[in-house]
Amino acid sequence: MTPSTFAACVADPQSYFDRSLETRFSGNYDGYFQNLIDWFEEAQDSPACNAAITAMGEADMRLTATLVMEVFATDSIDRAALQYFPAGGREWCETNLQGVDSADAGLRDAAHHALFAFTARLRESGVTVLAGSDTPNFCNVPGPSLHWELERLVAAGLSPGDVLRLATREAAETAQRPAYGRIVAGAAASVVLLNENPLEDIGAVRAISHV
């Protein structure tokens, strides 16, 4: 969910993309988050962007939002899970976390809310938003990062039931894997049993009893 994804939404997408790379890899996280905010603000008022999103909805487009791509609250990261990264990956991850921690909290929050609002805008236009983990970017560890993504999708306005469907059945249909994503005779997917009800609290996906 970046300027490179929706080129029709701003007048000069290349400048936003270049600035994103420049600030991101120079460690200028204040500039990085400000660039995201600027992009979403311009996209909000762009007739071309509205037309593009409407066309996506009418075409039944499917998009993996990966709201976990940017880590806005580093205290939500399961540090113990970082052991599953190769050594080089852990080092890069820790560098990312330090940079995000050093950024202005107001800018992080504003970029976060803009990202959620844009996701809601896509959903309202009929675009199917799928659940993805964006592993291994920004300390997104395989497994936990999908749980984080489900929680962020709910925070973006989706219901827990919708989110669970998007992460299972809708994902399997999009990937054209009919044997996955549903509980039926002959299905190939594992059944995950939980101790709590994820329809009441999406965080219950972490309360795994058996697989």
C-alpha positions as a printed NumPy array, in Angstrom:
array([[  0.   ,   0.   ,   0.   ],
       [  2.567,   2.491,  -1.23 ],
       [  2.976,   5.11 ,  -3.972],
       [  4.355,   2.385,  -6.235],
       [  1.079,   0.45 ,  -5.954],
       [ -1.339,   3.247,  -6.883],
       [  0.402,   5.398,  -9.46 ],
       [ -2.912,   6.92 , -10.574],
       [ -3.521,   8.444,  -7.154],
       [ -0.972,  11.271,  -7.27 ],
       [  0.352,  13.65 ,  -9.902],
       [  4.002,  12.55 ,  -9.635],
       [  4.212,   9.023,  -8.179],
       [  7.893,   8.653,  -9.059],
       [  8.886,  11.502,  -6.739],
       [  7.049,   9.899,  -3.829],
       [  8.606,   6.529,  -4.594],
       [ 12.11 ,   8.003,  -4.825],
       [ 11.619,   9.937,  -1.588],
       [ 10.336,   6.792,   0.105],
       [ 13.494,   4.889,  -0.826],
       [ 15.796,   7.779,   0.041],
       [ 14.35 ,   8.395,   3.497],
       [ 13.817,   4.74 ,   4.305],
       [ 17.336,   3.57 ,   3.594],
       [ 19.044,   6.64 ,   4.996],
       [ 17.339,   6.055,   8.341],
       [ 15.294,   9.262,   8.122],
       [ 12.093,   7.755,   9.489],
       [ 10.469,  11.115,  10.196],
       [ 10.839,  11.908,   6.501],
       [  9.678,   8.431,   5.574],
       [  6.422,   8.661,   7.533],
       [  5.858,  12.242,   6.389],
       [  6.192,  11.074,   2.794],
       [  3.468,   8.473,   3.39 ],
       [  1.193,  11.08 ,   4.947],
       [  1.744,  13.478,   2.044],
       [  0.969,  10.734,  -0.46 ],
       [ -2.264,   9.66 ,   1.232],
       [ -3.397,  13.28 ,   1.585],
       [ -2.901,  13.946,  -2.124],
       [ -4.522,  10.617,  -3.039],
       [ -7.562,  11.517,  -0.942],
       [ -8.432,  14.449,  -3.215],
       [ -7.448,  12.934,  -6.554],
       [-10.318,  12.346,  -9.035],
       [ -8.049,   9.982, -10.979],
       [ -7.467,   7.981,  -7.792],
       [-11.188,   7.741,  -7.107],
       [-11.772,   6.547, -10.666],
       [ -9.   ,   3.951, -10.432],
       [-10.291,   2.551,  -7.145],
       [-13.856,   2.422,  -8.475],
       [-12.619,   0.525, -11.534],
       [-10.746,  -1.914,  -9.297],
       [-13.9  ,  -2.612,  -7.324],
       [-15.996,  -3.127, -10.453],
       [-13.392,  -5.565, -11.79 ],
       [-13.474,  -7.577,  -8.521],
       [ -9.792,  -6.853,  -7.919],
       [ -8.048,  -8.488,  -4.978],
       [ -5.268,  -6.79 ,  -3.067],
       [ -3.009,  -7.978,  -0.275],
       [ -2.777,  -4.874,   1.862],
       [  0.003,  -6.048,   4.213],
       [ -0.718,  -3.388,   6.814],
       [  2.103,  -4.933,   8.861],
       [  4.605,  -3.789,   6.237],
       [  5.438,  -0.725,   8.293],
       [  5.941,  -1.279,  12.021],
       [  4.234,   1.583,  13.846],
       [  4.248,   0.172,  17.377],
       [  7.462,  -1.689,  18.043],
       [  6.267,  -2.809,  21.464],
       [  3.846,  -5.122,  19.624],
       [  6.738,  -7.109,  18.151],
       [  7.315, -10.517,  19.685],
       [ 11.036, -10.23 ,  20.296],
       [ 11.288, -13.928,  21.148],
       [  9.991, -14.735,  17.658],
       [ 13.019, -13.034,  16.111],
       [ 15.003, -16.198,  16.82 ],
       [ 13.401, -17.651,  13.693],
       [ 15.205, -15.112,  11.521],
       [ 18.682, -15.862,  10.127],
       [ 21.375, -13.817,  11.878],
       [ 21.572, -11.28 ,   9.044],
       [ 17.817, -10.886,   9.055],
       [ 17.755, -10.247,  12.81 ],
       [ 20.423,  -7.557,  12.465],
       [ 18.474,  -5.785,   9.711],
       [ 15.288,  -6.139,  11.709],
       [ 16.811,  -4.596,  14.829],
       [ 18.114,  -1.693,  12.735],
       [ 14.569,  -1.147,  11.458],
       [ 13.112,  -1.221,  14.95 ],
       [ 15.636,   1.305,  16.225],
       [ 14.813,   3.622,  13.337],
       [ 11.061,   3.356,  13.9  ],
       [ 11.516,   3.924,  17.631],
       [ 13.464,   7.095,  16.913],
       [ 10.716,   8.53 ,  14.681],
       [  8.217,  11.114,  15.875],
       [  5.269,   9.247,  17.422],
       [  2.753,  11.709,  15.975],
       [  4.031,  11.116,  12.443],
       [  3.933,   7.342,  12.929],
       [  0.347,   7.489,  14.196],
       [ -0.785,   9.824,  11.406],
       [  0.728,   7.55 ,   8.747],
       [ -0.874,   4.551,  10.452],
       [ -4.354,   6.109,  10.44 ],
       [ -3.973,   7.229,   6.813],
       [ -3.086,   3.682,   5.825],
       [ -6.145,   2.299,   7.628],
       [ -8.409,   4.91 ,   6.046],
       [ -7.139,   4.044,   2.584],
       [ -7.798,   0.347,   3.245],
       [-11.365,   1.157,   4.288],
       [-11.757,   3.228,   1.114],
       [-10.751,   0.246,  -1.004],
       [-13.165,  -2.044,   0.805],
       [-16.028,   0.415,   0.391],
       [-15.356,   0.435,  -3.359],
       [-15.678,  -3.34 ,  -3.571],
       [-11.98 ,  -4.25 ,  -3.659],
       [-11.301,  -7.526,  -1.843],
       [ -8.522,  -6.97 ,   0.684],
       [ -6.679, -10.181,   1.543],
       [ -4.492, -10.949,   4.557],
       [ -0.737, -11.144,   4.05 ],
       [  2.26 , -11.216,   6.348],
       [  4.939,  -9.405,   4.285],
       [  7.554, -11.667,   5.826],
       [ 10.442, -10.952,   6.362],
       [ 10.19 ,  -7.162,   5.992],
       [ 10.135,  -4.976,   9.112],
       [ 10.553,  -7.872,  11.558],
       [  7.47 ,  -9.672,  10.269],
       [  8.235, -13.176,  11.493],
       [  6.46 , -16.077,   9.737],
       [  3.412, -17.005,  11.811],
       [  3.102, -14.112,  14.276],
       [  3.096, -11.534,  11.48 ],
       [ -0.101, -13.03 ,  10.042],
       [ -1.737, -12.656,  13.468],
       [ -0.577,  -9.009,  13.572],
       [ -2.026,  -8.456,  10.096],
       [ -5.418,  -9.891,  11.096],
       [ -5.52 ,  -7.517,  14.068],
       [ -4.62 ,  -4.525,  11.902],
       [ -7.307,  -5.414,   9.359],
       [ -9.884,  -5.393,  12.161],
       [ -8.498,  -2.043,  13.311],
       [ -9.003,  -0.833,   9.724],
       [-12.732,  -1.508,  10.029],
       [-13.223,  -5.107,   8.924],
       [-15.174,  -7.481,  11.151],
       [-13.344, -10.443,  12.736],
       [-15.497, -12.81 ,  10.679],
       [-14.583, -11.035,   7.445],
       [-10.913, -11.091,   8.348],
       [-10.921, -14.822,   9.087],
       [-12.657, -15.508,   5.766],
       [-10.161, -13.328,   3.869],
       [ -7.225, -15.16 ,   5.45 ],
       [ -8.595, -18.611,   4.643],
       [-11.29 , -19.206,   2.014],
       [-10.778, -15.992,   0.027],
       [ -7.007, -16.48 ,  -0.007],
       [ -7.374, -20.062,  -1.27 ],
       [ -9.842, -19.022,  -3.973],
       [ -7.562, -16.2  ,  -5.105],
       [ -4.621, -18.612,  -5.313],
       [ -6.857, -21.124,  -7.13 ],
       [ -6.26 , -23.745,  -4.451],
       [ -9.762, -25.152,  -3.848],
       [ -8.513, -27.845,  -1.451],
       [ -7.5  , -25.172,   1.059],
       [ -9.281, -22.559,   3.143],
       [-12.386, -24.495,   4.151],
       [-13.374, -27.454,   6.319],
       [-14.859, -30.058,   3.986],
       [-14.246, -33.721,   3.248],
       [-11.064, -34.14 ,   1.247],
       [ -9.635, -30.708,   2.066],
       [ -5.867, -30.456,   2.409],
       [ -5.604, -27.644,   4.944],
       [ -4.922, -28.122,   8.649],
       [ -7.654, -27.364,  11.171],
       [ -6.55 , -24.938,  13.899],
       [ -8.459, -25.294,  17.186],
       [ -8.563, -22.252,  19.455],
       [ -9.28 , -21.891,  23.172],
       [-11.098, -18.571,  22.633],
       [-13.595, -17.171,  20.131],
       [-11.935, -15.071,  17.367],
       [-15.338, -13.733,  16.292],
       [-15.461, -11.864,  19.596],
       [-11.786, -10.861,  19.679],
       [ -9.509, -11.409,  16.691],
       [ -6.594, -11.68 ,  19.128],
       [ -7.938, -15.131,  19.975],
       [ -6.174, -16.484,  16.869],
       [ -3.11 , -16.627,  19.116],
       [ -4.853, -18.915,  21.631],
       [ -4.028, -22.091,  19.712],
       [ -4.918, -25.367,  21.369],
       [ -4.304, -27.96 ,  18.662],
       [ -3.443, -28.149,  14.964]])
